[in-house]
Amino acid sequence: MAIRKYRTIAPRIASSAYIDESAVVIGDVEIGDDSSVWPMCVLRGDSNSIRIGTRTNIQDGTIIHVTHAYSAAPSGYPVVIGDSVSIGHSVTVHGCTIEDRALIGMGCTILDGAIIHSEVLLGAGSLVTEGQELQSGYLWLGRPARRARLLKEEERGWFDYIAKHYAQLKHDYLHTD
């Protein structure tokens, strides 16, 4: 795995987290307990910070990047990802916030300043536009993402189920010879 400093800032990764050997983690990145970063992911905290909570999984091929400070955004746009979040394969996460217990489907794109609240299911291939806010408790679909319907009770169970599954999977990877 490529875990590298950017200037003088090195990633801070919990000892119980799993980072695949083909992943790249650079700069001001913090990864919480029992979280996992899978093959071919890039987390680049060079011009702002990336914070990832506990029991969150970043699946294969995902790119997470930030936006520097500039006149229209004096603080820039860091990335904040909460606890028990599942980010599917090949997702682009850029300068946004994803709160706890969210599921981001494969191939989604989430742009600067977007906020995805807790208990959101974002369908595969969806686009969350700059500054868009997705309210809790709904399935969101499309390009741009639109509220499709309330989540079913079974779907609400997926947040913890998938987070638990990936926490076990990362445990297996960490303890395989």
TORTORDREN-504225 format. One record per residue (C-alpha): residue in one letter; x, y, z. Coordinates in steps of 0.2 Angstrom, whole numbers, plus 5000, padded with zeros to 4 digits. Example, Ala and Ser with C-alpha at 12.3 -4.5 7.8 and 13.67 -1.06 7.14 Angstrom:
<r finu="A" east="5062" north="4978" up="5039"/>
<r finu="S" east="5068" north="4995" up="5036"/>
REM end
This chain:
<r finu="M" east="5000" north="5000" up="5000"/>
<r finu="A" east="5006" north="5018" up="4997"/>
<r finu="I" east="5003" north="5028" up="5012"/>
<r finu="R" east="5012" north="5044" up="5010"/>
<r finu="K" east="5015" north="5061" up="5017"/>
<r finu="Y" east="5010" north="5077" up="5008"/>
<r finu="R" east="5023" north="5090" up="5014"/>
<r finu="T" east="5024" north="5087" up="5032"/>
<r finu="I" east="5007" north="5079" up="5035"/>
<r finu="A" east="5005" north="5060" up="5036"/>
<r finu="P" east="4989" north="5050" up="5036"/>
<r finu="R" east="4983" north="5044" up="5053"/>
<r finu="I" east="4975" north="5027" up="5052"/>
<r finu="A" east="4968" north="5017" up="5066"/>
<r finu="S" east="4977" north="5001" up="5070"/>
<r finu="S" east="4961" north="4991" up="5067"/>
<r finu="A" east="4958" north="4998" up="5050"/>
<r finu="Y" east="4962" north="4989" up="5034"/>
<r finu="I" east="4970" north="4997" up="5019"/>
<r finu="D" east="4973" north="4986" up="5004"/>
<r finu="E" east="4990" north="4986" up="4997"/>
<r finu="S" east="4985" north="4993" up="4980"/>
<r finu="A" east="4976" north="5008" up="4989"/>
<r finu="V" east="4984" north="5025" up="4989"/>
<r finu="V" east="4982" north="5037" up="5005"/>
<r finu="I" east="4991" north="5053" up="5004"/>
<r finu="G" east="4992" north="5068" up="5016"/>
<r finu="D" east="4979" north="5074" up="5029"/>
<r finu="V" east="4968" north="5059" up="5030"/>
<r finu="E" east="4961" north="5051" up="5046"/>
<r finu="I" east="4953" north="5034" up="5045"/>
<r finu="G" east="4944" north="5027" up="5061"/>
<r finu="D" east="4943" north="5011" up="5069"/>
<r finu="D" east="4937" north="4995" up="5060"/>
<r finu="S" east="4936" north="5005" up="5043"/>
<r finu="S" east="4942" north="4998" up="5027"/>
<r finu="V" east="4949" north="5005" up="5011"/>
<r finu="W" east="4949" north="4992" up="4997"/>
<r finu="P" east="4959" north="4989" up="4981"/>
<r finu="M" east="4963" north="5003" up="4969"/>
<r finu="C" east="4956" north="5017" up="4980"/>
<r finu="V" east="4964" north="5034" up="4980"/>
<r finu="L" east="4962" north="5046" up="4995"/>
<r finu="R" east="4971" north="5062" up="4992"/>
<r finu="G" east="4971" north="5074" up="5007"/>
<r finu="D" east="4983" north="5087" up="4999"/>
<r finu="S" east="4974" north="5103" up="4999"/>
<r finu="N" east="4961" north="5100" up="5013"/>
<r finu="S" east="4957" north="5086" up="5025"/>
<r finu="I" east="4948" north="5069" up="5023"/>
<r finu="R" east="4940" north="5062" up="5039"/>
<r finu="I" east="4933" north="5044" up="5039"/>
<r finu="G" east="4923" north="5038" up="5054"/>
<r finu="T" east="4922" north="5021" up="5062"/>
<r finu="R" east="4916" north="5005" up="5053"/>
<r finu="T" east="4915" north="5013" up="5036"/>
<r finu="N" east="4920" north="5004" up="5020"/>
<r finu="I" east="4927" north="5013" up="5004"/>
<r finu="Q" east="4925" north="5000" up="4991"/>
<r finu="D" east="4936" north="4996" up="4976"/>
<r finu="G" east="4941" north="5010" up="4963"/>
<r finu="T" east="4934" north="5024" up="4973"/>
<r finu="I" east="4942" north="5041" up="4973"/>
<r finu="I" east="4941" north="5053" up="4987"/>
<r finu="H" east="4948" north="5071" up="4985"/>
<r finu="V" east="4946" north="5088" up="4992"/>
<r finu="T" east="4945" north="5106" up="4986"/>
<r finu="H" east="4957" north="5120" up="4992"/>
<r finu="A" east="4952" north="5137" up="4999"/>
<r finu="Y" east="4948" north="5150" up="4986"/>
<r finu="S" east="4938" north="5166" up="4985"/>
<r finu="A" east="4921" north="5158" up="4983"/>
<r finu="A" east="4925" north="5145" up="4997"/>
<r finu="P" east="4937" north="5152" up="5009"/>
<r finu="S" east="4938" north="5136" up="5019"/>
<r finu="G" east="4938" north="5125" up="5003"/>
<r finu="Y" east="4929" north="5109" up="5004"/>
<r finu="P" east="4936" north="5095" up="5015"/>
<r finu="V" east="4928" north="5077" up="5015"/>
<r finu="V" east="4919" north="5071" up="5030"/>
<r finu="I" east="4913" north="5053" up="5030"/>
<r finu="G" east="4904" north="5047" up="5046"/>
<r finu="D" east="4902" north="5030" up="5055"/>
<r finu="S" east="4895" north="5015" up="5047"/>
<r finu="V" east="4895" north="5022" up="5029"/>
<r finu="S" east="4897" north="5010" up="5014"/>
<r finu="I" east="4904" north="5018" up="4998"/>
<r finu="G" east="4902" north="5006" up="4983"/>
<r finu="H" east="4914" north="5002" up="4969"/>
<r finu="S" east="4920" north="5016" up="4958"/>
<r finu="V" east="4913" north="5031" up="4967"/>
<r finu="T" east="4920" north="5049" up="4966"/>
<r finu="V" east="4918" north="5058" up="4982"/>
<r finu="H" east="4924" north="5076" up="4981"/>
<r finu="G" east="4924" north="5090" up="4994"/>
<r finu="C" east="4908" north="5084" up="5003"/>
<r finu="T" east="4900" north="5078" up="5019"/>
<r finu="I" east="4892" north="5060" up="5021"/>
<r finu="E" east="4884" north="5058" up="5038"/>
<r finu="D" east="4883" north="5042" up="5048"/>
<r finu="R" east="4874" north="5026" up="5041"/>
<r finu="A" east="4873" north="5030" up="5023"/>
<r finu="L" east="4874" north="5019" up="5008"/>
<r finu="I" east="4882" north="5026" up="4992"/>
<r finu="G" east="4879" north="5015" up="4977"/>
<r finu="M" east="4892" north="5010" up="4964"/>
<r finu="G" east="4897" north="5023" up="4951"/>
<r finu="C" east="4890" north="5038" up="4960"/>
<r finu="T" east="4898" north="5055" up="4959"/>
<r finu="I" east="4896" north="5067" up="4974"/>
<r finu="L" east="4902" north="5085" up="4971"/>
<r finu="D" east="4909" north="5100" up="4982"/>
<r finu="G" east="4898" north="5106" up="4996"/>
<r finu="A" east="4885" north="5092" up="4995"/>
<r finu="I" east="4878" north="5085" up="5011"/>
<r finu="I" east="4871" north="5068" up="5012"/>
<r finu="H" east="4862" north="5066" up="5029"/>
<r finu="S" east="4861" north="5050" up="5039"/>
<r finu="E" east="4851" north="5035" up="5033"/>
<r finu="V" east="4852" north="5040" up="5014"/>
<r finu="L" east="4852" north="5026" up="5001"/>
<r finu="L" east="4860" north="5034" up="4985"/>
<r finu="G" east="4856" north="5023" up="4970"/>
<r finu="A" east="4870" north="5017" up="4958"/>
<r finu="G" east="4876" north="5029" up="4945"/>
<r finu="S" east="4868" north="5044" up="4954"/>
<r finu="L" east="4875" north="5062" up="4953"/>
<r finu="V" east="4874" north="5073" up="4968"/>
<r finu="T" east="4878" north="5091" up="4962"/>
<r finu="E" east="4888" north="5105" up="4970"/>
<r finu="G" east="4879" north="5110" up="4986"/>
<r finu="Q" east="4865" north="5098" up="4985"/>
<r finu="E" east="4858" north="5092" up="5001"/>
<r finu="L" east="4850" north="5074" up="5003"/>
<r finu="Q" east="4838" north="5073" up="5017"/>
<r finu="S" east="4838" north="5058" up="5028"/>
<r finu="G" east="4826" north="5043" up="5026"/>
<r finu="Y" east="4825" north="5042" up="5007"/>
<r finu="L" east="4831" north="5033" up="4992"/>
<r finu="W" east="4839" north="5045" up="4980"/>
<r finu="L" east="4841" north="5041" up="4961"/>
<r finu="G" east="4847" north="5049" up="4945"/>
<r finu="R" east="4858" north="5062" up="4937"/>
<r finu="P" east="4855" north="5074" up="4946"/>
<r finu="A" east="4849" north="5064" up="4961"/>
<r finu="R" east="4831" north="5066" up="4965"/>
<r finu="R" east="4821" north="5060" up="4980"/>
<r finu="A" east="4813" north="5044" up="4974"/>
<r finu="R" east="4803" north="5037" up="4990"/>
<r finu="L" east="4804" north="5034" up="5008"/>
<r finu="L" east="4816" north="5020" up="5013"/>
<r finu="K" east="4808" north="5003" up="5017"/>
<r finu="E" east="4811" north="4996" up="5034"/>
<r finu="E" east="4822" north="4982" up="5026"/>
<r finu="E" east="4832" north="4995" up="5017"/>
<r finu="R" east="4836" north="5004" up="5034"/>
<r finu="G" east="4843" north="4988" up="5040"/>
<r finu="W" east="4856" north="4988" up="5026"/>
<r finu="F" east="4866" north="5002" up="5033"/>
<r finu="D" east="4872" north="4992" up="5049"/>
<r finu="Y" east="4872" north="4975" up="5040"/>
<r finu="I" east="4884" north="4980" up="5026"/>
<r finu="A" east="4895" north="4990" up="5038"/>
<r finu="K" east="4896" north="4974" up="5049"/>
<r finu="H" east="4899" north="4963" up="5034"/>
<r finu="Y" east="4914" north="4974" up="5029"/>
<r finu="A" east="4921" north="4975" up="5046"/>
<r finu="Q" east="4921" north="4956" up="5047"/>
<r finu="L" east="4929" north="4955" up="5030"/>
<r finu="K" east="4943" north="4968" up="5034"/>
<r finu="H" east="4946" north="4957" up="5050"/>
<r finu="D" east="4948" north="4942" up="5039"/>
<r finu="Y" east="4960" north="4951" up="5027"/>
<r finu="L" east="4970" north="4957" up="5042"/>
<r finu="H" east="4972" north="4940" up="5049"/>
<r finu="T" east="4975" north="4930" up="5033"/>
<r finu="D" east="4993" north="4924" up="5031"/>
REM end
